[in-house]
């Protein structure tokens, strides 16, 4: 989808006149104060970058040394979809992959991995950091209790907890908890708060709850090419995104459209929702003929896993990843369901 009108208007407003560069402008200062207020974290440091990959990789570099390992799920974004950026920016830290239903790591799995790490000392990578995705790449959300338990395990083993919050707004909206309860109060050290997939043009906010790590991140952001001279255009997106709860309204709408879509698919013969729908993402199996009808009607979505030959004779099942957004309408959903049902 495109960008939310409120965010486009905010970017246009800051285009007039002149101001200081590199984040020293009033818009950036207001955005930082807004983040602190919403997260009930007056000493937090706030940094913006353009992409989730940059946010995650630079954050992990502040938490994990080159000789350490980052514990993450085996289908997490930092493992599957960031082209080795976490390894590159950490200077070669290893990713240790854990499994778990719906791409959520169970606390006991994290504890076991941390407790059995480096059995022969210098010959092994050391405990470095833990990374959780909220919501996950398979559409599920960690509970506050789960995050709290994982955070406690991380601290017990001298590790920081990173949260990839690309869909943090969807999780908070679904769980009906406060941003603070889902982040620093649960033990998160660095949260990468996503906006791009929830109505922004290109804006990801790295919230560092431990001030001692902030200067290192500033240097890494500059060295990584994400310190914008015209930072006001990025900060304006963040300010508009958070103002008056817009971010949660956008995410809540996307979640409701996902629920409507899931409820409808469950009524259609030959189609099945296979994941835990805690955010705005569905994984669906369908007959190949249903997929063909949807594509012919103009539906856009990604296949999930290794797809069949959609032009072949096999009738399925076809597996698809369906994502709703702030811009998805009931009309869109109902038309999709109508075509799928045939």
Order of alpha helices (4+ residues) and beta strands (2+ residues): alpha-alpha-beta-alpha-beta-alpha-alpha-beta-alpha-beta-alpha-beta-alpha-beta-beta-alpha-alpha-alpha-beta-beta-alpha-beta-beta-alpha
